[in-house]
C-alpha cells in the first residue's frame, strides 16, 4: 500500500482565495483524521470521520473551514476564504480503529499571503 | 477540556547521553501512544501502551504508562543522531475517543 496520500504537498495562495486540500486514506481504514500543525498551537485535531461520516468537528476553527468525505477513499478540507493565520501544515491520518495507531500522510504546507 | 502536556519542550544532548520526555494528562487516558516526527516529516507511530503501569521496550527506547493512566514517559538510552526529532505522546480521553496530542518534546543530538 502507498500509505496515506495528500495533495498538494505545498500550496501558496493569497488571502481571500479558496483552498482545497485532498487526502486518500489507506484502503480498509475506517477512520480518517484531519490535523493542523503550527509552531504556536502544535498538532491540533480538526475533524475526524468514521465510515465517511463526521464524528467530531469541534476542532474546526470556524465556519470558513469545512471537510467532506464523499467516499471511503477520498476526503477534502476546504478553507474559504483563506486568511494568513491559516498558514500551517495540514496532515491527514487514517486508522483501523478509533483509538488505534494512526498513519499520517506527508502533509500539505499551506502559505496564505 | 483535556490537556496533554509534555516536558521538556526542548532538549539538547550530546550523542551518547540519555534522554527522557514526560507526558501528563489532566484526565485519565484509555491508552497512550507515542509518535516521532523528524524535521520536515510527518508523525510516525512508535508504540501504544494500554495497561496501568505498563512498560515496553524497543531497543534503546523504554516507554512507561503511569499507574493512574494520566502520565507516561519515553526514555532513550545512549542517544544517536538518528534520534533527532520531536516526540509526541497522544491518547483518547477516558469515556471519549477524541484524540489529543501532547505539545511535543524536540530533541537535538549533537555529534
Interface residues (C-beta under 8 A of the other chain):
Chain A: X33 X35 X42 X43 X44 X45 X48 X56 X58 X91 X93 X98 X99 X100 X101 X102 X103 X104 X105 X106 X107
Chain B: X30 X31 X33 X41 X42 X43 X44 X45 X48 X88 X91 X92 X97 X98 X99 X100 X101 X102 X103 X104
